[in-house]
Amino acid sequence: MPPNTELQTQPASIRRVSDANSPEFESLLGIYIDSIVESERKSIARLTADFERSEYFFLVLVLADEIIGFSIVFVPENHEFALLEYMAIVKDHRNKGHGNELFQKTIAYIYKIFGFLNVVLEVDSDREASDDHGKRVKRLEFYRRQGCKLIQNLEYVLPLEASSPPPAMSLLILPASTHQSIAKSTLRSWLTSMYSMVYGVSPDDPRINKMISSLNDLVQIC
């Protein structure tokens, strides 16, 4: 997930990585390992396997022939939604507005292919005390400035098996409409797709029901 970024310098371009054996993919993996905390990372083997799937888009942000950031987007075959799974800017280029540029260009890339989709984001929650609480707050503020909204009262559980438990998470949505709510049944469908197709766990995983059992039929986003 990207740090807060400001102060745009010069524009960069975005493109899809086409070859897992390319220097572009190697650079993407380097930024991924350096920027994403271990408890929220997939293994490199799993990430490489994802790269070969048609539902995945691995994008790099390029500035003056240098790869300065990346994003990874999952779009299921039914195109019901998109998941902006990972996004990061290399350390030396942070706080220069490139995070905003990467987000906007990633969304524009997906919209160009699929039209307007609801875009879902998994973000560290600020609802609990943590050593990086200030960074979590800034990260949420960054996404809100992009137009993202919080799916209310959903305590999202990231189904990753890592050396340490993932942090408390929230789900944000960049909505495709002006609606202030989503149907609980729609949210269940998204979670089921994410759990099974992104993380390889059972679509009947009990954590899904636990997350949404207390929610109203219309779930507020704001």
Backbone bond lengths (Angstrom), bond angles and torsions (degrees), N, CA, C in turn:
res aa  C-N    CA-C-N  psi(-1)  N-CA   C-N-CA  omega(-1)  CA-C   N-CA-C  phi
1 M - - - 1.455 - - 1.529 108.96 -
2 P 1.352 118.66 142.93 1.454 120.03 -170.74 1.512 113.08 -82.17
3 P 1.311 118.05 149.23 1.460 120.85 170.27 1.509 109.82 -72.67
4 N 1.312 115.59 168.18 1.458 119.94 175.60 1.528 108.83 -65.07
5 T 1.316 117.48 136.55 1.454 120.32 -177.66 1.518 110.55 -134.97
6 E 1.332 115.91 141.63 1.459 121.80 -179.23 1.532 109.02 -140.88
7 L 1.326 116.58 -171.69 1.453 123.95 168.63 1.523 113.23 55.91
8 Q 1.307 116.70 67.49 1.456 122.31 -179.79 1.529 111.27 -57.41
9 T 1.331 116.30 136.10 1.461 120.63 175.87 1.525 108.41 -100.61
10 Q 1.334 118.63 -95.21 1.460 120.92 178.97 1.522 108.86 -116.57
11 P 1.345 117.65 155.21 1.463 119.54 -175.13 1.527 111.85 -70.94
12 A 1.309 114.55 150.59 1.456 122.08 176.16 1.527 108.01 -118.16
13 S 1.312 116.29 170.98 1.460 121.57 177.80 1.522 109.52 -119.38
14 I 1.329 115.48 159.16 1.455 119.94 -179.86 1.523 108.90 -122.27
15 R 1.330 115.46 143.51 1.460 119.27 176.92 1.521 109.41 -151.05
16 R 1.332 113.69 159.36 1.454 120.56 -179.89 1.525 109.88 -85.68
17 V 1.331 116.04 136.24 1.461 120.77 174.98 1.526 107.89 -76.53
18 S 1.326 116.43 131.26 1.461 120.26 -173.09 1.518 114.15 -108.00
19 D 1.337 117.76 -10.53 1.463 120.34 -173.24 1.521 109.44 -140.86
20 A 1.336 116.55 122.55 1.465 120.84 179.72 1.522 112.61 -69.18
21 N 1.323 117.79 -12.71 1.463 121.78 178.24 1.523 112.68 -99.79
22 S 1.302 116.57 9.46 1.461 121.10 -174.94 1.526 111.54 -88.49
23 P 1.347 116.84 157.31 1.473 120.12 173.29 1.528 112.14 -58.62
24 E 1.345 117.81 -30.06 1.459 120.54 178.91 1.526 110.61 -62.15
25 F 1.329 116.00 -44.96 1.462 119.14 -179.57 1.531 110.23 -66.78
26 E 1.315 117.03 -38.04 1.462 121.06 177.43 1.524 110.79 -62.04
27 S 1.329 116.63 -41.98 1.469 120.30 177.89 1.522 110.96 -64.99
28 L 1.324 116.15 -41.56 1.469 120.75 177.94 1.526 110.44 -58.13
29 L 1.337 116.74 -46.22 1.462 120.24 -179.68 1.526 111.40 -63.33
30 G 1.325 116.51 -36.70 1.461 119.60 178.69 1.516 111.93 -62.77
31 I 1.324 116.98 -44.30 1.469 120.75 178.03 1.524 109.92 -66.46
32 Y 1.319 116.37 -39.69 1.471 122.26 179.38 1.529 110.64 -57.56
33 I 1.319 117.05 -50.29 1.465 121.00 -178.16 1.520 111.06 -66.21
34 D 1.321 116.13 -37.48 1.460 120.69 -176.28 1.524 112.89 -76.28
35 S 1.343 117.17 -26.56 1.462 120.38 -170.04 1.523 114.81 -107.23
36 I 1.323 118.18 -28.34 1.460 121.57 -174.75 1.527 108.84 -98.15
37 V 1.323 116.84 127.00 1.465 119.87 -178.77 1.526 109.76 -63.26
38 E 1.329 115.90 148.35 1.464 120.95 -172.44 1.519 112.75 -58.00
39 S 1.330 117.79 -36.66 1.463 120.88 -176.69 1.522 112.55 -68.94
40 E 1.347 117.70 -11.50 1.465 121.64 179.76 1.524 112.10 -115.60
41 R 1.338 116.39 9.05 1.453 120.22 -178.38 1.522 111.83 -99.94
42 K 1.325 115.17 141.63 1.452 121.05 164.31 1.532 108.24 -79.41
43 S 1.324 115.99 161.91 1.457 118.86 174.90 1.529 109.25 -68.46
44 I 1.326 116.04 157.31 1.461 119.67 177.88 1.526 110.37 -62.00
45 A 1.333 116.79 -37.02 1.465 120.27 178.32 1.524 110.64 -61.93
46 R 1.331 116.76 -42.42 1.467 120.54 179.73 1.525 110.22 -68.18
47 L 1.304 116.36 -40.40 1.461 119.84 -179.91 1.531 110.59 -64.58
48 T 1.324 116.24 -40.88 1.462 120.55 178.62 1.523 110.80 -64.97
49 A 1.335 116.83 -38.39 1.469 120.25 176.16 1.525 110.50 -64.73
50 D 1.330 117.54 -40.20 1.463 120.90 176.90 1.526 111.18 -60.05
51 F 1.317 116.23 -37.44 1.460 121.00 -178.27 1.528 111.62 -56.65
52 E 1.307 116.48 -33.22 1.467 121.02 -177.18 1.527 112.75 -80.03
53 R 1.312 118.25 -7.68 1.464 121.44 -177.82 1.526 110.78 -87.69
54 S 1.320 115.72 140.43 1.468 120.41 -176.85 1.529 112.74 -67.30
55 E 1.335 116.79 -20.73 1.467 119.31 -178.62 1.531 112.60 -77.74
56 Y 1.327 116.77 -7.61 1.459 120.17 -173.99 1.524 111.81 -107.19
57 F 1.336 114.39 143.37 1.451 122.47 176.23 1.530 107.80 -126.55
58 F 1.312 116.45 115.73 1.462 122.61 176.66 1.525 106.87 -102.68
59 L 1.323 116.60 113.88 1.459 122.56 -173.88 1.519 110.40 -115.87
60 V 1.327 116.06 145.77 1.465 120.59 175.64 1.525 109.29 -123.77
61 L 1.328 115.00 144.79 1.457 122.48 175.57 1.521 107.18 -98.52
62 V 1.331 116.05 124.93 1.470 121.46 -172.26 1.524 109.59 -118.01
63 L 1.327 115.69 128.75 1.460 122.29 178.17 1.524 108.04 -128.15
64 A 1.333 116.44 117.42 1.472 121.51 179.21 1.530 111.03 50.74
65 D 1.329 115.30 47.37 1.476 123.15 177.68 1.529 113.61 69.54
66 E 1.328 117.67 10.32 1.469 121.19 177.44 1.528 108.96 -112.43
67 I 1.321 116.47 133.27 1.465 120.58 175.64 1.521 108.24 -79.72
68 I 1.332 115.62 117.36 1.466 119.43 -175.10 1.532 112.30 -113.58
69 G 1.322 117.37 -1.60 1.459 119.28 179.82 1.510 110.45 -172.22
70 F 1.316 115.06 171.59 1.461 120.13 178.94 1.524 109.49 -151.47
71 S 1.321 114.67 161.91 1.457 121.45 169.50 1.522 108.04 -143.93
72 I 1.316 115.52 151.65 1.462 122.05 177.66 1.515 107.75 -127.74
73 V 1.329 115.67 124.46 1.461 121.66 -175.81 1.522 109.54 -123.50
74 F 1.328 115.44 135.45 1.461 122.76 174.83 1.521 108.58 -110.26
75 V 1.338 116.50 128.63 1.468 122.11 175.98 1.524 107.63 -128.65
76 P 1.337 118.43 110.21 1.461 119.79 -179.00 1.514 111.79 -63.04
77 E 1.317 115.49 162.04 1.462 120.76 -174.64 1.530 112.92 -58.98
78 N 1.335 116.95 -31.26 1.469 118.94 -179.47 1.536 112.20 -80.28
79 H 1.340 116.40 -4.21 1.472 121.97 177.06 1.529 111.76 57.00
80 E 1.302 116.46 30.51 1.466 120.47 -177.73 1.523 111.56 -70.15
81 F 1.310 116.23 -31.12 1.456 122.24 -179.57 1.520 107.07 -161.41
82 A 1.324 116.09 174.62 1.459 121.86 171.35 1.522 107.78 -126.73
83 L 1.323 116.43 145.16 1.457 121.92 175.23 1.520 108.20 -112.19
84 L 1.332 116.22 115.97 1.462 120.68 171.40 1.523 106.18 -82.47
85 E 1.332 114.75 94.05 1.462 120.01 -167.18 1.527 112.76 -77.91
86 Y 1.316 116.95 -43.51 1.467 121.03 179.88 1.516 109.13 -141.67
87 M 1.334 113.78 153.41 1.461 120.10 178.47 1.519 107.69 -164.43
88 A 1.329 117.51 133.38 1.467 120.12 179.93 1.516 110.51 -160.58
89 I 1.315 114.63 153.10 1.466 123.85 174.60 1.523 107.80 -112.95
90 V 1.347 116.69 140.67 1.458 120.69 178.03 1.530 109.69 -61.70
91 K 1.320 116.90 147.58 1.471 121.64 -170.46 1.520 113.42 -53.22
92 D 1.327 117.50 -44.72 1.467 120.38 -173.82 1.524 113.19 -67.91
93 H 1.326 117.65 -11.75 1.458 120.50 -177.22 1.533 112.91 -114.70
94 R 1.316 116.87 12.02 1.453 119.80 177.30 1.529 110.86 -77.94
95 N 1.331 114.88 161.56 1.469 122.24 178.42 1.524 112.66 63.00
96 K 1.334 115.70 30.74 1.465 121.26 177.78 1.530 111.60 -128.67
97 G 1.323 116.30 11.33 1.454 119.61 178.85 1.510 114.62 90.97
98 H 1.321 118.26 -0.81 1.458 120.08 -176.51 1.531 112.70 -75.66
99 G 1.324 117.19 -24.39 1.463 118.96 175.26 1.525 111.05 -63.56
100 N 1.321 115.51 -44.93 1.459 120.97 175.77 1.527 110.23 -60.99
101 E 1.316 116.50 -43.67 1.464 121.47 -179.62 1.531 110.61 -63.26
102 L 1.317 116.90 -43.83 1.460 120.79 179.59 1.517 111.27 -62.34
103 F 1.324 116.76 -44.23 1.462 119.99 179.36 1.524 110.87 -61.91
104 Q 1.316 117.05 -50.64 1.456 121.03 -175.96 1.529 111.47 -63.68
105 K 1.316 117.25 -41.53 1.463 120.44 -179.21 1.528 110.96 -71.08
106 T 1.323 117.88 -33.77 1.460 120.73 176.12 1.521 110.27 -63.94
107 I 1.320 116.44 -47.47 1.468 120.36 179.89 1.526 110.37 -62.71
108 A 1.330 117.17 -43.73 1.470 120.74 179.60 1.524 110.73 -61.92
109 Y 1.318 117.32 -37.92 1.467 121.44 179.47 1.524 110.19 -62.29
110 I 1.323 116.73 -46.28 1.469 121.02 -178.94 1.530 110.79 -68.07
111 Y 1.329 117.12 -42.31 1.462 120.39 178.34 1.531 111.00 -60.66
112 K 1.319 116.66 -38.23 1.459 120.34 -178.53 1.526 111.11 -62.21
113 I 1.329 116.58 -35.66 1.466 120.67 -177.99 1.520 111.69 -83.65
114 F 1.338 116.87 -44.13 1.462 120.89 -169.16 1.520 114.35 -111.49
115 G 1.315 118.35 -5.12 1.449 119.41 -171.89 1.528 109.46 80.75
116 F 1.312 116.24 -170.83 1.464 120.23 -176.07 1.525 110.22 -74.72
117 L 1.323 115.41 117.31 1.453 123.01 176.66 1.518 109.32 -118.13
118 N 1.324 116.28 154.31 1.455 119.74 165.02 1.522 107.80 -70.41
119 V 1.319 116.26 127.33 1.462 121.04 -179.74 1.519 108.88 -108.24
120 V 1.325 116.28 122.94 1.460 123.13 -176.77 1.521 109.37 -101.88
121 L 1.334 116.26 142.83 1.458 121.82 178.59 1.524 109.96 -132.93
122 E 1.322 116.47 136.76 1.463 122.67 174.37 1.530 107.34 -96.11
123 V 1.317 117.06 121.33 1.462 120.92 -173.23 1.529 109.43 -133.33
124 D 1.332 115.79 139.94 1.464 119.78 175.65 1.521 109.84 -55.72
125 S 1.320 116.35 132.19 1.462 121.23 -177.26 1.525 111.22 -79.61
126 D 1.321 115.58 150.29 1.466 120.81 173.87 1.519 111.83 -101.76
127 R 1.347 116.60 13.43 1.459 118.93 -175.02 1.527 113.66 -82.16
128 E 1.332 118.08 -5.11 1.455 120.82 179.15 1.521 109.58 -128.12
129 A 1.330 115.62 155.97 1.457 120.49 177.06 1.527 109.41 -69.42
130 S 1.330 116.31 140.01 1.459 120.84 178.46 1.520 108.67 -159.08
131 D 1.329 115.71 161.69 1.465 119.97 179.93 1.522 111.85 -64.43
132 D 1.325 116.26 -26.74 1.463 119.89 -177.96 1.529 111.74 -109.49
133 H 1.324 116.50 29.71 1.464 120.47 -175.63 1.531 111.58 -57.22
134 G 1.321 116.87 -41.17 1.456 120.23 -179.90 1.521 112.04 -61.40
135 K 1.341 116.96 -40.32 1.464 120.95 177.94 1.523 110.73 -65.93
136 R 1.330 116.01 -37.07 1.476 119.24 179.19 1.520 110.58 -64.34
137 V 1.321 116.31 -42.49 1.465 120.30 179.23 1.531 110.10 -61.99
138 K 1.333 116.93 -45.08 1.464 120.70 -179.79 1.527 111.20 -64.12
139 R 1.331 116.20 -37.71 1.462 119.76 179.58 1.520 110.92 -64.77
140 L 1.330 116.23 -42.71 1.471 119.62 177.55 1.522 110.78 -64.60
141 E 1.335 117.02 -38.65 1.460 120.53 177.53 1.531 110.59 -63.15
142 F 1.334 115.85 -39.11 1.465 120.60 177.48 1.520 110.28 -57.52
143 Y 1.327 117.34 -50.16 1.456 120.91 -177.61 1.525 111.68 -67.10
144 R 1.320 117.17 -35.93 1.468 119.00 178.34 1.523 110.41 -64.61
145 R 1.320 117.32 -35.25 1.465 119.77 176.80 1.532 111.40 -65.16
146 Q 1.310 117.02 -23.89 1.461 121.22 177.25 1.532 112.34 -82.37
147 G 1.330 116.68 -4.71 1.459 120.43 179.85 1.517 114.13 101.18
148 C 1.336 117.28 5.21 1.460 120.50 -179.89 1.531 110.85 -76.60
149 K 1.341 114.81 150.17 1.454 121.32 -179.58 1.528 109.76 -126.14
150 L 1.314 115.37 152.27 1.459 121.41 -179.05 1.521 110.44 -84.68
151 I 1.324 117.25 132.54 1.461 121.18 170.98 1.523 106.57 -77.04
152 Q 1.307 116.11 110.07 1.453 122.24 -167.73 1.538 112.52 -69.21
153 N 1.332 114.11 141.31 1.473 123.55 171.72 1.525 113.71 64.78
154 L 1.309 117.00 15.55 1.457 120.25 176.42 1.523 108.90 -101.63
155 E 1.314 116.29 113.55 1.467 121.42 175.72 1.523 107.34 -93.50
156 Y 1.314 114.23 90.98 1.463 120.77 -171.50 1.524 111.09 -72.09
157 V 1.317 115.68 137.60 1.462 122.30 177.71 1.519 108.10 -110.32
158 L 1.307 116.57 115.60 1.454 121.88 178.25 1.530 108.78 -77.28
159 P 1.352 118.71 116.70 1.466 120.58 -172.44 1.527 113.07 -86.92
160 L 1.320 116.36 54.06 1.453 121.06 178.93 1.519 109.79 -103.16
161 E 1.317 116.08 138.77 1.460 121.15 173.26 1.515 107.55 -99.27
162 A 1.320 115.80 109.22 1.464 121.30 -178.44 1.523 108.67 -132.19
163 S 1.333 115.42 179.21 1.463 119.82 -177.56 1.518 111.86 -67.27
164 S 1.335 116.94 -23.42 1.467 121.61 175.38 1.523 107.99 -134.60
165 P 1.332 117.47 152.40 1.469 119.86 -177.75 1.526 111.65 -62.69
166 P 1.322 117.77 142.15 1.465 120.01 175.39 1.526 110.26 -62.34
167 P 1.319 117.68 154.69 1.468 120.34 177.83 1.519 110.82 -71.53
168 A 1.324 115.00 169.57 1.464 119.67 171.10 1.523 108.02 -59.94
169 M 1.330 115.72 138.19 1.451 120.26 -173.82 1.532 111.33 -125.86
170 S 1.314 114.72 158.54 1.458 122.53 170.82 1.519 108.05 -125.46
171 L 1.329 115.95 159.36 1.450 120.74 171.69 1.516 108.70 -109.10
172 L 1.313 115.30 130.35 1.458 121.65 172.49 1.515 108.30 -108.65
173 I 1.303 115.49 161.12 1.453 120.65 177.46 1.518 109.31 -139.09
174 L 1.326 115.36 131.79 1.460 120.63 166.57 1.521 104.73 -93.51
175 P 1.336 117.40 100.21 1.476 119.55 -169.41 1.513 112.61 -72.99
176 A 1.336 114.28 148.32 1.459 120.84 178.19 1.517 111.86 -86.01
177 S 1.334 117.00 -2.36 1.458 121.70 -179.91 1.519 108.83 -142.99
178 T 1.321 115.98 -178.50 1.466 120.77 179.54 1.526 112.05 -91.37
179 H 1.325 117.78 6.51 1.455 120.79 -179.03 1.527 111.02 -60.60
180 Q 1.308 116.19 145.76 1.461 122.16 -178.67 1.530 112.37 -100.83
181 S 1.327 116.43 8.90 1.459 119.98 -179.82 1.518 109.35 -153.63
182 I 1.327 115.45 162.45 1.456 121.70 172.29 1.524 107.81 -130.22
183 A 1.318 116.15 151.84 1.465 120.01 179.58 1.522 110.32 -69.07
184 K 1.304 115.48 141.12 1.454 120.51 177.06 1.519 111.03 -57.49
185 S 1.326 116.78 -37.94 1.460 120.74 179.21 1.531 111.15 -64.38
186 T 1.327 117.02 -35.47 1.460 120.86 176.49 1.511 110.76 -66.83
187 L 1.320 116.11 -44.07 1.455 120.84 178.77 1.533 110.46 -61.32
188 R 1.322 116.44 -41.60 1.468 120.22 177.43 1.538 110.32 -59.94
189 S 1.328 116.61 -42.75 1.456 120.50 -179.74 1.527 110.97 -62.61
190 W 1.332 116.65 -42.95 1.461 119.90 178.34 1.518 111.06 -62.44
191 L 1.321 116.68 -47.13 1.464 120.41 -178.76 1.521 111.35 -62.34
192 T 1.327 116.29 -40.16 1.461 120.19 178.69 1.528 110.62 -62.79
193 S 1.329 116.67 -43.92 1.462 120.46 178.04 1.520 111.46 -63.35
194 M 1.318 117.01 -42.96 1.458 120.52 -179.57 1.523 110.91 -64.67
195 Y 1.318 116.86 -47.10 1.456 119.97 -178.28 1.534 110.83 -61.72
196 S 1.321 116.88 -45.96 1.467 119.74 -173.25 1.525 112.68 -81.52
197 M 1.326 118.02 -43.11 1.461 120.45 -172.00 1.521 114.13 -93.80
198 V 1.327 117.46 -24.16 1.460 120.58 179.28 1.523 111.08 -95.27
199 Y 1.335 115.93 -39.50 1.463 119.90 -173.72 1.526 114.46 -112.00
200 G 1.335 116.67 -5.42 1.454 119.76 173.95 1.509 115.34 69.70
201 V 1.329 117.45 27.51 1.459 120.43 176.00 1.527 108.44 -106.41
202 S 1.310 116.19 169.59 1.453 120.72 -174.44 1.536 111.56 -63.20
203 P 1.332 117.41 138.80 1.468 119.38 174.10 1.519 112.38 -65.98
204 D 1.335 116.02 -13.68 1.464 120.71 176.81 1.523 111.92 -99.88
205 D 1.310 116.91 16.80 1.465 120.68 -179.70 1.529 109.60 -53.28
206 P 1.334 118.40 129.04 1.476 120.96 -176.16 1.519 114.09 -63.44
207 R 1.315 117.43 -18.52 1.462 119.67 179.10 1.527 111.75 -64.85
208 I 1.329 116.93 -27.90 1.464 119.72 179.74 1.524 110.06 -65.51
209 N 1.327 116.60 -50.59 1.463 119.70 178.18 1.521 111.83 -61.71
210 K 1.316 116.09 -38.96 1.463 119.49 -179.67 1.524 111.02 -62.57
211 M 1.323 116.80 -38.62 1.463 120.54 -178.82 1.525 112.49 -66.79
212 I 1.332 117.35 -36.11 1.464 119.02 -170.25 1.524 114.13 -110.46
213 S 1.331 117.94 -3.93 1.474 120.25 -173.21 1.527 112.53 -59.29
214 S 1.316 118.08 -34.86 1.471 120.54 -176.55 1.520 113.31 -92.00
215 L 1.331 118.06 0.29 1.465 120.63 -177.41 1.525 110.94 -80.83
216 N 1.325 115.56 152.80 1.460 120.71 175.16 1.526 110.38 -72.64
217 D 1.322 115.99 166.11 1.456 120.27 179.62 1.526 112.23 -62.09
218 L 1.324 116.02 -30.43 1.457 121.38 171.33 1.527 108.10 -110.99
219 V 1.303 116.75 120.04 1.455 121.82 -175.78 1.532 108.26 -98.89
220 Q 1.310 115.94 124.28 1.458 120.85 -176.42 1.521 111.66 -72.90
221 I 1.324 115.94 143.55 1.470 122.02 171.81 1.524 107.63 -126.04
222 C 1.311 115.03 131.25 1.462 118.66 179.54 1.536 109.99 -163.00
